[in-house]
Amino acid sequence: MIEEIKDCRSCGAALSSPFLDLGTTPLANSYVKNFGDSENYYQLAVVYCHKCHLVQLTHTVQPENLYSEYAYCSSYSSSFLEHTKEFVETIKERLKINTVLEIASNDGYLLQYFKPYTHIKTLGIEPAKNIAKIANDKGIATLDKFFNTDLVSTIVAAFGLSDLIIGNNVLAHVPDINDFVSAVDRCLSPQGWATFEFPYLPMMVNKLEFDTIYHEHVFYYSVLALNNLFKRHNMQIIDIKFSEIHGGSIRIFACHKGRWQASSIVSFYEMTERLQGVDTIEYYEDFTNHIYDIKVKLRNLLESLKWRDKSIAAYGAPAKGNTLLNYCNIGRGTIDFTVDISPHKQGLLLPGTQIPIYPREYLLEHNPDYTLLLPWNFSEEICEQQKDYLAGGGHFIVPVPEPRIII
């Protein structure tokens, strides 16, 4: 089920020792049904490739064991839906589009915004059968398969070449990344664009967002590493847009090599990354030192609150929260429960810590003194939704990049 990697998944160069080791953890989305159920734990460590600059996990869990059934639905975040809707509005004005292919289309959260434009034909690719079914039930055509070169002939025969290929938060999830980019190249029309959004590596490092590291995220991308990858498959990055979503993400736009003129922003990103030291191991070693400090400070804060007999809950059940809790050894002895908007997670337990997950209403009903914000990247949205909790004397704790209390 898990494979240790000795050579870079992108360029094939030999890899050195990991710069960050978060220990052994369960899969971040492997929610538990019953207290005491046994769980599988896997090594979670990150290494830097000195040749192509790609940051990646040292151990790979096979995608079939991660995504055939899945508990995450993108439609449950209102701010993410708004972000997605704005993208669709912008891109349809920017490009002449007749066909749109979305990879890892989840529950149709994005493709639904193309439905009013009846001249645009869409197809989603979503390997999680339970999530793909939700999209198909909405009338959004979705194929419940993994996207790879083996699927290209099926897609092209049934759908044709795509004017626009979209992949939000998928580029980091695919272990065989060369096969994936090759499949994108073969599905893209001659003048087409492919666009991918993902958390940006320098933002993760500079803002100490270590909790975005989990087994589903095989890669952590800089523009330097991505340019090396796309050039290998006769493609080029032609534009980049930054977004605050997910703690700091970028959206790249790519095309067949030589089809479109690249914006100067691409070389600007590469230059900035080199100035920051993204292409040096020292950059990542410094990051590791800060992560240990967060662990110590967060544990000390929570322990001081428990010593004062304060009740503590958590908010949300995101994958990133499970990395945070397991690495910091924060469990049911500290956190009484968590709440989440997704009915697919309610009634289950968090992996590793086995903290119970309840509906959001449970927070106000039990009114804990303090609540640890696990999806801290949506803290403004959550504080607005839970203003009654705050008005009633409750406090939120934001763990990253510096543990702090919202009063």
ABEGO torsion letter per residue (X at the ends): XBBBBABBAAAGBBBBBBABBAEBBBBAABBBABBGBBBBBBBBBBBBBAAAGBBBBABBBBAAAAAABBABBAAABAAAAAAAAAAAAAAAAABBBABBBBBGAEAGAAAAAAAABAABBBBBBBABAAAAAAAAAAGBBBBBBBBBAAAAAAAAAAAEBBABBBBBGAAAABABAAAAAAAAAAABBAABBBBBBBBBAAAAAAAGBAAABBAABABBBBAAAAAAAAAAAGBBBABBBBBABGGGBBBBBBBBBGABBBBAAAAAAAAAAAAAGAABAAAAAAAAAAAAAAAAAAAAAAAAAAAAGBBBBBBEABAAAAAAAAAAGBBAAABABBBBABAAABGBBBBGAGBBBBBAAAAAAAGBABBBBABAAAAAAAAAAAAAAAAAGBBBBBAOABBBBBX
